[in-house]
Amino acid sequence: MIEKRIVNADDFGASRDINTAIDYAFKQGIINRATLMVNMPFAQEAVELAIKGGYIDKIGLHLCLDTGEPLTETIKEHHLFGTKDFWKKKINKIYIGKAVRKAIEQEIEAQIQEYIRLGGTAMHIDSHHHAHHTPSILPSVISLAKKYGFKSMRISRNFGLGISPIKRIIKKYINHKITNSFEANTYFGNMQNYKESSLNKNDSFEIMVHPFIKDGKYLDWINFGVFYNLEEYNILKE
């Protein structure tokens, strides 16, 4: 069963500094889960740190469909990697063409297989830039995650400020689809959303963090250039 309070570090494997920061956060009890970018250059190093640190069972998959090196060839033909404008205009829709969908599904499956090959056992899945919440892709992610035995999936942000009534309706639909098939925390957002909300330690929630090191300090990148001191986080210690 999924833990009631999750602090998840995204982007494990993206760089050596990020790996070091996430490893530190695990050892300090700041986080209790991380998700791995299997198509990034330091993924193997991240796994080795997790094995050495004794938290390999806390590492899920951070599905990556717009950054890094794709694991399959067909998706390159559609220029989906490294072209965020194309992603937003072509993919962020209710409907996508069969050829594009097939290419995306092949890449998703390849990343799932690589996660398992690398030793991932947490069987949790989320995604870079929340790609799996895209309505045109979500059914494929759900289907493939179920095929490979994943148990939990990240829901769409549903607390904190800045969620319009229309977005709330869309998010409610997305979260309903996810929670019908997977375990998930009741609430999801970042630390800024947590500070804006009335949630407390008795609620079931997932807090997303992005640890990195700058000038010798361990920080969490929130958004739009906002950074928090990672070492001041104490959600899991309360």
MARGU-166623 format. One record per residue (C-alpha): residue in three letters; x, y, z. Coordinates in nm, 4 decimals, decimal comma, always signed. Example, Ala and Ser with C-alpha at 12.3 -4.5 7.8 and 13.67 -1.06 7.14 Angstrom:
MARGU-166623
   resn         xx         yy         zz
    ALA    +1,2300    -0,4500    +0,7800
    SER    +1,3670    -0,1060    +0,7140
end
This chain:
MARGU-166623
   resn         xx         yy         zz
    MET    +0,0000    +0,0000    +0,0000
    ILE    +0,1217    +0,3505    -0,0855
    GLU    +0,2605    +0,5559    +0,2030
    LYS    +0,0320    +0,8261    +0,3409
    ARG    +0,2908    +1,1005    +0,3073
    ILE    +0,5250    +1,0974    +0,0077
    VAL    +0,7996    +1,3462    -0,0696
    ASN    +0,9163    +1,2433    -0,4157
    ALA    +1,2323    +1,3687    -0,5835
    ASP    +1,1873    +1,3921    -0,9596
    ASP    +1,4619    +1,3696    -1,2245
    PHE    +1,6858    +1,1056    -1,0642
    GLY    +1,9498    +1,0270    -1,3252
    ALA    +1,9393    +1,3633    -1,5022
    SER    +2,2836    +1,4774    -1,3860
    ARG    +2,5554    +1,3962    -1,1348
    ASP    +2,4690    +1,6972    -0,9159
    ILE    +2,1002    +1,6049    -0,9091
    ASN    +2,1904    +1,2466    -0,8203
    THR    +2,4114    +1,3697    -0,5362
    ALA    +2,1369    +1,5985    -0,4057
    ILE    +1,8747    +1,3217    -0,4168
    ASP    +2,1086    +1,0761    -0,2463
    TYR    +2,1695    +1,3350    +0,0267
    ALA    +1,7950    +1,3975    +0,0658
    PHE    +1,7287    +1,0255    +0,1136
    LYS    +2,0031    +0,9920    +0,3736
    GLN    +1,8748    +1,2968    +0,5643
    GLY    +1,5169    +1,1700    +0,5681
    ILE    +1,3954    +1,4659    +0,3617
    ILE    +1,2438    +1,2457    +0,0891
    ASN    +1,1089    +0,8913    +0,0902
    ARG    +1,0792    +0,8279    -0,2844
    ALA    +1,2417    +0,9331    -0,6115
    THR    +1,1621    +0,8686    -0,9760
    LEU    +1,4216    +0,7724    -1,2336
    MET    +1,4717    +0,9151    -1,5838
    VAL    +1,5927    +0,5980    -1,7561
    ASN    +1,6814    +0,7771    -2,0822
    MET    +1,9185    +1,0260    -1,9195
    PRO    +2,2983    +0,9921    -1,9038
    PHE    +2,3315    +0,9355    -1,5287
    ALA    +2,0519    +0,6819    -1,4831
    GLN    +2,2908    +0,3928    -1,4154
    GLU    +2,4780    +0,6019    -1,1583
    ALA    +2,1476    +0,6849    -0,9880
    VAL    +2,0625    +0,3149    -0,9599
    GLU    +2,4050    +0,2386    -0,8137
    LEU    +2,3579    +0,5122    -0,5524
    ALA    +2,0152    +0,3745    -0,4662
    ILE    +2,1503    +0,0211    -0,4247
    LYS    +2,4413    +0,1407    -0,2126
    GLY    +2,2137    +0,3653    -0,0070
    GLY    +1,9577    +0,0917    +0,0510
    TYR    +1,6644    +0,2715    -0,1108
    ILE    +1,6406    +0,1023    -0,4506
    ASP    +1,2921    -0,0182    -0,3519
    LYS    +1,1872    +0,3493    -0,3257
    ILE    +1,2726    +0,4345    -0,6872
    GLY    +0,9880    +0,4673    -0,9381
    LEU    +0,9861    +0,5560    -1,3071
    HIS    +0,9905    +0,9198    -1,4232
    LEU    +0,8596    +0,8704    -1,7756
    CYS    +1,0319    +1,1156    -2,0094
    LEU    +0,8772    +1,2009    -2,3454
    ASP    +1,0195    +1,5431    -2,4269
    THR    +1,3737    +1,5508    -2,2860
    GLY    +1,6838    +1,3388    -2,3209
    GLU    +1,7663    +1,0676    -2,5691
    PRO    +1,4750    +0,8486    -2,6823
    LEU    +1,5168    +0,4732    -2,6460
    THR    +1,3290    +0,4005    -2,9694
    GLU    +1,3832    +0,5149    -3,3263
    THR    +1,0324    +0,5737    -3,4608
    ILE    +0,9556    +0,8563    -3,2200
    LYS    +1,2474    +1,0546    -3,3646
    GLU    +1,0677    +1,0705    -3,6981
    HIS    +0,7928    +1,2771    -3,5345
    HIS    +1,0411    +1,5208    -3,3758
    LEU    +0,8860    +1,4810    -3,0317
    PHE    +1,2070    +1,5090    -2,8347
    GLY    +1,3617    +1,8490    -2,7675
    THR    +1,0855    +2,0395    -2,9457
    LYS    +0,8512    +2,1621    -2,6753
    ASP    +0,6476    +2,3793    -2,9132
    PHE    +0,5755    +2,0775    -3,1295
    TRP    +0,4819    +1,8812    -2,8179
    LYS    +0,2352    +2,1462    -2,7023
    LYS    +0,0750    +2,2030    -3,0436
    LYS    +0,0673    +1,8470    -3,1725
    ILE    +0,0416    +1,6198    -2,8704
    ASN    -0,1367    +1,8210    -2,6032
    LYS    -0,4753    +1,7434    -2,7561
    ILE    -0,7658    +1,5080    -2,7023
    TYR    -0,6890    +1,3255    -3,0276
    ILE    -0,3606    +1,2351    -3,1952
    GLY    -0,2959    +1,0355    -3,5111
    LYS    -0,2346    +0,6614    -3,5050
    ALA    +0,1262    +0,6859    -3,6219
    VAL    +0,2211    +0,9372    -3,3528
    ARG    +0,0349    +0,7399    -3,0865
    LYS    +0,2121    +0,4195    -3,1844
    ALA    +0,5517    +0,5896    -3,1695
    ILE    +0,4767    +0,7287    -2,8238
    GLU    +0,3521    +0,3925    -2,6986
    GLN    +0,6696    +0,2229    -2,8231
    GLU    +0,8800    +0,4759    -2,6315
    ILE    +0,6725    +0,4425    -2,3152
    GLU    +0,7054    +0,0645    -2,3257
    ALA    +1,0804    +0,0847    -2,3895
    GLN    +1,1271    +0,3114    -2,0877
    ILE    +0,9181    +0,0809    -1,8698
    GLN    +1,1282    -0,2153    -1,9798
    GLU    +1,4496    -0,0236    -1,9121
    TYR    +1,3262    +0,0704    -1,5642
    ILE    +1,2659    -0,2961    -1,4862
    ARG    +1,6003    -0,3984    -1,6400
    LEU    +1,7796    -0,1463    -1,4189
    GLY    +1,6270    -0,3081    -1,1109
    GLY    +1,3264    -0,0880    -1,0396
    THR    +1,0827    -0,2604    -0,8046
    ALA    +0,8749    +0,0249    -0,6562
    MET    +0,6413    -0,0018    -0,9574
    HIS    +0,5349    +0,3606    -0,9322
    ILE    +0,5099    +0,5829    -1,2395
    ASP    +0,4965    +0,9568    -1,2995
    SER    +0,6418    +1,1744    -1,5758
    HIS    +0,8594    +1,4686    -1,6695
    HIS    +0,6507    +1,7831    -1,7196
    HIS    +0,3468    +1,5712    -1,6218
    ALA    +0,3243    +1,4322    -1,9749
    HIS    +0,1173    +1,1347    -1,8630
    HIS    -0,1645    +1,3731    -1,7649
    THR    -0,2066    +1,4746    -2,1286
    PRO    -0,5541    +1,3439    -2,2273
    SER    -0,4306    +1,2017    -2,5567
    ILE    -0,1560    +0,9987    -2,3878
    LEU    -0,3045    +0,9017    -2,0507
    PRO    -0,4945    +0,5942    -2,1806
    SER    -0,1736    +0,4547    -2,3315
    VAL    +0,0246    +0,5139    -2,0123
    ILE    -0,2457    +0,3486    -1,8016
    SER    -0,2683    +0,0480    -2,0330
    LEU    +0,1072    -0,0108    -2,0494
    ALA    +0,1603    +0,0506    -1,6775
    LYS    -0,1073    -0,2079    -1,5968
    LYS    +0,0486    -0,4511    -1,8450
    TYR    +0,3796    -0,4399    -1,6581
    GLY    +0,2309    -0,4540    -1,3097
    PHE    +0,2743    -0,0974    -1,1880
    LYS    +0,0835    -0,0376    -0,8644
    SER    +0,0770    +0,3410    -0,8228
    MET    +0,0645    +0,6506    -1,0422
    ARG    +0,0917    +1,0235    -0,9728
    ILE    -0,2307    +1,2205    -0,9984
    SER    -0,2633    +1,5735    -1,1374
    ARG    -0,2069    +1,8671    -0,9017
    ASN    -0,5236    +1,9300    -0,7041
    PHE    -0,4343    +2,1654    -0,4193
    GLY    -0,2742    +2,5048    -0,3753
    LEU    -0,3526    +2,8272    -0,5589
    GLY    -0,3860    +2,8926    -0,9322
    ILE    -0,6250    +2,6173    -1,0387
    SER    -0,9154    +2,7613    -1,2370
    PRO    -1,2648    +2,6030    -1,2263
    ILE    -1,2189    +2,4606    -1,5779
    LYS    -0,8807    +2,3133    -1,4891
    ARG    -1,0297    +2,1589    -1,1772
    ILE    -1,2869    +1,9780    -1,3887
    ILE    -1,0182    +1,8452    -1,6248
    LYS    -0,7953    +1,7434    -1,3342
    LYS    -1,0834    +1,5693    -1,1619
    TYR    -1,1426    +1,3630    -1,4765
    ILE    -0,7713    +1,2764    -1,5099
    ASN    -0,7444    +1,1804    -1,1446
    HIS    -1,0557    +0,9681    -1,1635
    LYS    -0,9059    +0,7718    -1,4549
    ILE    -0,5816    +0,7196    -1,2628
    THR    -0,7304    +0,6229    -0,9274
    ASN    -0,9634    +0,3733    -1,0943
    SER    -0,6591    +0,1637    -1,1861
    PHE    -0,3784    +0,2583    -0,9455
    GLU    -0,3020    +0,3528    -0,5898
    ALA    -0,2413    +0,7250    -0,5450
    ASN    -0,2248    +0,9825    -0,2706
    THR    -0,5330    +1,2000    -0,2255
    TYR    -0,3467    +1,5246    -0,2957
    PHE    -0,0490    +1,6150    -0,5136
    GLY    +0,1526    +1,9339    -0,5547
    ASN    +0,4870    +2,0975    -0,4761
    MET    +0,6093    +2,2564    -0,1541
    GLN    +0,4766    +2,5975    -0,2513
    ASN    +0,1293    +2,4462    -0,3022
    TYR    +0,1623    +2,2774    +0,0380
    LYS    +0,2428    +2,6085    +0,2052
    GLU    -0,0582    +2,7696    +0,0338
    SER    -0,2948    +2,4984    +0,1498
    SER    -0,4518    +2,3841    +0,4746
    LEU    -0,3225    +2,0289    +0,4428
    ASN    -0,1606    +1,8761    +0,7456
    LYS    +0,0443    +1,5689    +0,8249
    ASN    -0,2702    +1,3575    +0,8707
    ASP    -0,3753    +1,4033    +0,5066
    SER    -0,2645    +1,1653    +0,2304
    PHE    -0,0447    +1,3638    -0,0063
    GLU    +0,2537    +1,3600    -0,2397
    ILE    +0,4917    +1,6542    -0,2494
    MET    +0,7093    +1,6825    -0,5602
    VAL    +1,0625    +1,8165    -0,5154
    HIS    +1,3506    +1,8808    -0,7549
    PRO    +1,6728    +1,8656    -0,5514
    PHE    +1,9927    +2,0199    -0,6817
    ILE    +2,3107    +2,1774    -0,5458
    LYS    +2,4045    +2,5430    -0,5840
    ASP    +2,6941    +2,7116    -0,4062
    GLY    +2,7191    +2,4177    -0,1700
    LYS    +2,3524    +2,4380    -0,0684
    TYR    +2,0855    +2,1781    -0,1271
    LEU    +1,7884    +2,3472    -0,2899
    ASP    +1,4496    +2,2567    -0,4330
    TRP    +1,3513    +2,4178    -0,7634
    ILE    +0,9808    +2,5009    -0,7437
    ASN    +0,8870    +2,6973    -1,0575
    PHE    +0,9511    +3,0278    -1,2316
    GLY    +1,2853    +3,0715    -1,0617
    VAL    +1,1555    +3,0065    -0,7094
    PHE    +1,3901    +2,8023    -0,4900
    TYR    +1,3464    +2,6652    -0,1385
    ASN    +1,6108    +2,5381    +0,0986
    LEU    +1,5728    +2,1611    +0,0809
    GLU    +1,7393    +2,1129    +0,4176
    GLU    +1,4597    +2,3022    +0,5922
    TYR    +1,1949    +2,0523    +0,4798
    ASN    +1,0657    +1,8492    +0,7711
    ILE    +0,7338    +1,7063    +0,6501
    LEU    +0,8435    +1,3477    +0,7015
    LYS    +0,9960    +1,4255    +1,0412
    GLU    +0,6919    +1,5934    +1,1968
end
